[in-house]
């Protein structure tokens, strides 16, 4: 799968399913690597 970002950069992934990052905290942006989960505080 090939993704073209707003600035025209192309990102390619060989994975069957990919998620697009909306929070911009991903180290692999524009692909989601679930970094947002690690930065969330424990609700307890």
Buried (B, 14 or more C-beta within 10 A) or exposed (E): EEEEEEEEEEBEEEEEEBEEBEEEBBEEBBBBBEBBEEEEEEEE
